Amino acid sequence: MNRLTDGEKEVLYVYGSPSLRDTHKRLGMACILMVDPITKANACSLRNKLAEITCQFAYYCMYASVREELGDLIYKGYVA
């Protein structure tokens, strides 16, 4: 799997959950409702990358690392 971009990490932080299946569903519904073209492109790209993942544990490790990485930045106000 390709590495995630910063925009995809932000989308995963907002819409992600520890369950790969639930995250995939959420992103599908969120993509329909998004009006910002850049965020929508990031969400669709992330959804396509998640579709390639078959192992729940691999996804959970990725999800946990993104939450850890962005959690401090968002708390400090560096990410909008």
MODELLER restraints for C-alpha pairs under 7 A, 6 or more apart:
rsr = mdl.restraints
at = mdl.atoms
rsr.add(forms.Gaussian(group=physical.xy_distance, feature=features.Distance(at['CA:7:A'], at['CA:42:A']), mean=5.83, stdev=0.5))
rsr.add(forms.Gaussian(group=physical.xy_distance, feature=features.Distance(at['CA:8:A'], at['CA:42:A']), mean=5.17, stdev=0.5))
rsr.add(forms.Gaussian(group=physical.xy_distance, feature=features.Distance(at['CA:8:A'], at['CA:43:A']), mean=6.40, stdev=0.5))
rsr.add(forms.Gaussian(group=physical.xy_distance, feature=features.Distance(at['CA:8:A'], at['CA:46:A']), mean=5.72, stdev=0.5))
rsr.add(forms.Gaussian(group=physical.xy_distance, feature=features.Distance(at['CA:9:A'], at['CA:66:A']), mean=6.29, stdev=0.5))
rsr.add(forms.Gaussian(group=physical.xy_distance, feature=features.Distance(at['CA:11:A'], at['CA:43:A']), mean=6.11, stdev=0.5))
rsr.add(forms.Gaussian(group=physical.xy_distance, feature=features.Distance(at['CA:13:A'], at['CA:66:A']), mean=6.81, stdev=0.5))
rsr.add(forms.Gaussian(group=physical.xy_distance, feature=features.Distance(at['CA:13:A'], at['CA:67:A']), mean=6.02, stdev=0.5))
rsr.add(forms.Gaussian(group=physical.xy_distance, feature=features.Distance(at['CA:15:A'], at['CA:23:A']), mean=6.73, stdev=0.5))
rsr.add(forms.Gaussian(group=physical.xy_distance, feature=features.Distance(at['CA:15:A'], at['CA:26:A']), mean=6.54, stdev=0.5))
rsr.add(forms.Gaussian(group=physical.xy_distance, feature=features.Distance(at['CA:15:A'], at['CA:27:A']), mean=6.72, stdev=0.5))
rsr.add(forms.Gaussian(group=physical.xy_distance, feature=features.Distance(at['CA:16:A'], at['CA:23:A']), mean=5.02, stdev=0.5))
rsr.add(forms.Gaussian(group=physical.xy_distance, feature=features.Distance(at['CA:17:A'], at['CA:23:A']), mean=5.54, stdev=0.5))
rsr.add(forms.Gaussian(group=physical.xy_distance, feature=features.Distance(at['CA:18:A'], at['CA:60:A']), mean=5.81, stdev=0.5))
rsr.add(forms.Gaussian(group=physical.xy_distance, feature=features.Distance(at['CA:18:A'], at['CA:63:A']), mean=6.75, stdev=0.5))
rsr.add(forms.Gaussian(group=physical.xy_distance, feature=features.Distance(at['CA:20:A'], at['CA:56:A']), mean=6.24, stdev=0.5))
rsr.add(forms.Gaussian(group=physical.xy_distance, feature=features.Distance(at['CA:20:A'], at['CA:59:A']), mean=6.43, stdev=0.5))
rsr.add(forms.Gaussian(group=physical.xy_distance, feature=features.Distance(at['CA:24:A'], at['CA:47:A']), mean=6.14, stdev=0.5))
rsr.add(forms.Gaussian(group=physical.xy_distance, feature=features.Distance(at['CA:27:A'], at['CA:43:A']), mean=6.46, stdev=0.5))
rsr.add(forms.Gaussian(group=physical.xy_distance, feature=features.Distance(at['CA:27:A'], at['CA:47:A']), mean=6.31, stdev=0.5))
rsr.add(forms.Gaussian(group=physical.xy_distance, feature=features.Distance(at['CA:31:A'], at['CA:40:A']), mean=5.77, stdev=0.5))
rsr.add(forms.Gaussian(group=physical.xy_distance, feature=features.Distance(at['CA:31:A'], at['CA:43:A']), mean=6.39, stdev=0.5))
rsr.add(forms.Gaussian(group=physical.xy_distance, feature=features.Distance(at['CA:31:A'], at['CA:44:A']), mean=6.57, stdev=0.5))
rsr.add(forms.Gaussian(group=physical.xy_distance, feature=features.Distance(at['CA:34:A'], at['CA:40:A']), mean=5.82, stdev=0.5))
rsr.add(forms.Gaussian(group=physical.xy_distance, feature=features.Distance(at['CA:53:A'], at['CA:59:A']), mean=7.00, stdev=0.5))
rsr.add(forms.Gaussian(group=physical.xy_distance, feature=features.Distance(at['CA:73:A'], at['CA:79:A']), mean=6.10, stdev=0.5))
